[in-house]
């Protein structure tokens, strides 16, 4: 299948996006990364693998080093990516990689008479040819899967083998993907990401091997085995990708049968999240940018990204375009003049800062992020002794963190966060805390945020604990006297980290620490000046008290939660922040319901608290239903269920003195809400069954409280398709 065939436009567009996602994730060069590329069309697979090789094998130009067997200078670069064809006689990818590294060990560079130099990093590897196993004996196929199962030990014990110090990309067709999932679950569990491409399956009997072609004239001193039909004229253009939005729900509402935690909020580094714009191909941009300087020795990928931005929104700002062109011209001149690393580092840093400023001003497109990242990395590569290195490393950490959030991507997100963490840690190694207290605290705060996001992917207890450590370290140097609002923001972050940690161990201790941190933050927010943040932290305090009530002194902690939620609602109003107001009203309703059902609560108070619970739930639902198409942080159908339960209790509790008309109203309202919830839970079997039981229970209450006439009234409200299932249960 040809990628530029017009009848396959949708597939081509999707494949371009997936390829760019793969290129960026694999190109990060993180340790112990296992990626799986899935493609049934061998011609397309060959194009993708060849393009990936041409882009990543030599991304930053040539590195000079001496040949091991001669004294002559040599100019080929040691590759960052190596492509190997699977050995069908002994299909062991790790053994093949080890053999390649034995034949071509990383060279030493930078050595002198008094210094030993350093070894270049181990390259990443991509393996092709797995589809040919289909034509091999079953014993060979089983041997391949056996070797994959052994790979897990290399990931868990990295000291045993250095192969996975870099990354591995295994190309497979879908039948082999399914075989790996079923027969090599150890390998499958270790995967970092799966990237699936659309294409028609190619029968392996029709595959023919032809010489591979790569897009530059670089002499290849290392064997790059057998890519079939590398039709680079049809290779994917260098369009950067949009991450697909996560399907993971963000709803964390209370349920009265199962008390789930409310979503807590956290401050994040100060780069705003915006929608990513689609990038235009570099070739069309070059045609519309005739005034650009010749970009000789500048990183090709950086050049293409800059050109792309100049044909986007930036093109409308003539002064900004001129500034970028001048900076590129200066960099080109410095390269031509073989200027010092310090001069080149300064120029590249200036280019990165131009795009970082664009991101800070809200133009956080993927192109702008990538230009800033590549430029800053070049700045450090050319001048690692610059006094700006610590701040640049912090900026790189935050920019990679932004890649994870622009928009979130479950497959590649972990890699971006880990890369950001590595940059933050590098920055901390060269910062003197006593002399650079503000910078040190800022990096520690950002590191805590990154660990909190990493906890969504792996080792939540460990990563939330690391977040707590980072925030606590930041607070050693970020005092209220330095900047009260930043101090409060970090205290809020610390409280949220403790709250999350409480979901895994020592809930009482960690929730108490969360409440203490939230209260410390609250003391530095004035509601008149920061009403929304003040309201948010009050909501967080209420959440922590509500959780603590599940373990310790329920009546007191529930009253504290109610007080905090009521304080929050003075500032989280329907007019100012309707979604936040709806969430807090939902939380308030649940807190009142739990307080009503405490054994220490008197019957008079119980009725009052249930009625207050009704009011809060109804206010929450009215707001939620008015916000059509807007994402909410709680499940409105769970809220309908909870409201139905509160109505049911008011109708059936014999201690409450209500007349027959009011009792009938309560039961009708209970049934109406349970039926709405039932309709919303049609695709959630467990929730549907629980709600169905509530419906049956409520109809029985109609009969016991209001007689046969009441039961008939209830049945008249039930959808006809439910009656055959309900009637036998009455």
C-alpha positions, 0 to 999 in steps of 0.5 A, a space after each residue: 500500500 502506497 502511503 500517498 495513495 489518495 484512496 487511503 487518505 484516512 489510513 495515511 493520516 493515521 499512520 503519519 500520526 502513529 509514526 511521529 508518536 513512535 519516532 518521538 518516544 523512541 528517539 528519547 533514548 531512555 533506558 530499558 524501553 521496549 517498544 512494539 511496532 505492529 504492521 501487516 504491510 511489509 512494504 509499509 513496514 520497510 518504509 517506516 523502519 528505514 525512515 526511522 533509521 535515517 532520522 534517528 541513527 545520526 541525529 546530531 551529526 558526525 562524531 569523530 573518533 579513531 579507528 581501533 586498528 589504525 592511527 588514521 582519522 575517520 569521520 563516520 558517526 557511531 549510530 544512535 540506532 541500529 537495524 537488525 534482521 532477525 536470525 531465523 536459525 537462532 531467533 534470539 534478539 538479545 544475542 544478536 544485539 550482544 554480538 553486534 556490540 561485541 563487533 562494534 563497541 561504543 568508541 571512546 571520545 574526548 580522551 587525552 594524555 591525562 584523561 581516559 575519555 568517555 564511551 559513547 552511549 549504547 545505541 538503540 536497536 530495531 529488529 525486523 523479520 519476525 514475520 519470516 518465522 511463520 515459514 519456519 518449523 514450530 520448534 524455531 517459533 517456540 524458541 523465539 517466544 522462549 527467548 522473549 520470555 527471558 527478556 523480562 529478567 534483563 529488564 528487572 535485572 539490568 546489571 546482568 546485561 547492558 543490552 537494554 541500557 538503550 531501547 529496543 523496537 520489535 516489528 511484528 505483524 498482528 498474528 505474532 503480536 497475539 502470539 506474544 501476548 499469549 505465549 510470552 506474557 513476561 515480555 508483554 508485561 515489560 513493554 513500554 508502548 505499542 504502535 499499530 499501523 494500518 495496512 493490508 497484510 502481505 503474504 510472506 511468500 511474496 516477500 523479496 529482498 532488495 538492497 536498502 536505500 537510505 536518504 543520505 550519502 553517509 558511508 555506513 561502516 556498520 551492517 544494517 541488515 536487509 530492509 526490503 523495498 525501502 521506497 524512501 520516495 514514498 516515506 512519511 513526511 516529517 509531520 509532528 503528531 497529535 497525541 490521542 486523548 486518553 479514554 481514562 475517566 477522571 470521575 472520582 465522585 462519592 458513592 454511598 454504597 462504596 465510598 470512593 475518594 473525591 478527585 483532589 487538585 494539584 498545582 502544576 508548573 506554570 506552562 499552560 496547556 493548549 490545543 496542539 495544531 497540525 503541522 504542515 510539511 517542511 517542503 511546503 514551508 520552504 517554498 513559502 519562506 524564501 528569505 531564510 538563511 542557508 541552514 548548513 550544519 544545523 540539526 536537520 530535524 530542528 531546521 524542519 521544525 523551525 521552518 514549520 513554525 514559520 508557516 503557522 501562527 508565528 507567520 503573522 508576527 513579522 517581528 518574531 519571524 525576523 528574530 527567528 531568521 536572524 538567530 538561525 543566520 547567526 547559528 549558521 555563521 557560527 558553524 561556518 566560522 567554527 566558532 567556540 562552543 560557548 558562542 554556539 551554545 549562547 545562540 542555540 539557547 537564544 533560539 530555545 528561549 524564543 520558543 519557550 516564551 511562545 509556550 509560556 504565552 499559551 502557544 504550546 503547540 507540539 512544534 514549539 515545544 520540540 523546537 525549544 527542546 532541541 535548541 536547548 539540548 544543542 545549547 548544552 551539547 555545545 557549552 555544558 559549562 554555561 552558568 545557565 545550564 541548571 535553568 536550561 535543564 529545568 526548562 527541558 524537564 518542564 518542556 518534556 513534561 509538557 509533551 506528556 500533557 499536550 495532550 496526554 498519551 497513555 503509551 508515550 506519556 511515561 517516557 516523556 515524564 521519565 525524561 523530564 525527571 532525568 533533566 530535573 535530577 541533572 539540574 539538581 546535581 549542579 545547583 548549590 541550594 544555599 546559593 541558589 535557593 529559588 532555583 533549587 526549590 523550583 526544580 524540586 517542586 517541578 520534580 515532585 509534580 513529575 513524580 506525581 504524574 509518573 505514579 499514574 503509570 507505574 509504582 504509585 506508592 514509590 512515586 508518590 513517596 518521591 513526590 512527597 520527598 521532593 515537595 518537602 525538600 522544596 519547602 526547605 528553601 521556599 519559605 513564606 518570606 520569600 514568596 508566600 503564594 509559591 510557598 502555598 502552592 508547594 504546600 498544596 502540592 504536598 498535601 495532595 501527594 500525601 492524600 494520594 499516598 494515603 490511598 495505599 498505606 498508613 491512611 490516618 497518618 498520611 491524611 493528617 499530614 495532608 490536612 496540615 499541608 493544606 491548612 498551611 497553604 490556606 493561611 497564605 491565600 486571601 479569599 478576596 485576592 485569590 478566591 478560586 484557589 482559596 475555594 479549591 484548597 478548602 475543597 481539598 481540606 474537605 476531601 481529606 477530612 471525608 477520607 479520614 472519617 472512614 478511619 478515625 472519629 467519623 462524626 467530627 471529621 465529617 463535620 469538618 468536611 462539611 464546614 470546609 465544603 461550605 467555605 469552598 462554595 462561597 468562592 466556587 460559585 455557579 457563576 464563577 466556576 460551574 464545574 467546580 461548584 457542581 463537584 463540591 456540591 456533590 461532595 457536600 451531599 455525600 458528607 451530609 448523607 454519611 453524617 446522617 447515618 452515624 450512630 451518634 446522630 440523633 433522629 432529628 439531626 438525621 432528618 435534617 442532614 438527609 434533607 441538606 444532602 438532598 439540597 446539595 445533590 439537587 444543586 449539583 445535578 442541576 448544574 451538571 445537566 446545564 453543562 452539556 458537553 463539558 467534562 465533569 470530575 464526578 459521575 452524575 449517574 452515581 449522584 442520581 443514585 445517591 440522591 435516590 437513596 437519600 429520598 428512599 431513606 426519608 420516605 421509609 425511616 419510621 422515625 421521620 414524621 411525614 404525611 402520606 403525600 410527602 412520603 409518596 413524593 419522596 418515593 417517586 423521586 427516589 424511583 425517578 433518580 434510580 431509573 436515570 442512573 440505571 439508564 446511564 449504567 447500561 454499559 457498566 454491569 456491576 453498577 447496573 445490577 446494584 442500581 437495578 436492585 435499588 429500583 426493585 427495593 423502591 417499588 417494594 417500598 411503594 407497596 409497603 408504604 402506600 399499598 397496591 395503589 402505590 405499587 401500580 403507580 411505581 410500575 407505571 413509571 418503569 420502562 416496559 422492557 424492564 417489567 418482565 425482569 422486575 415483576 417476578 422479584 416483587 
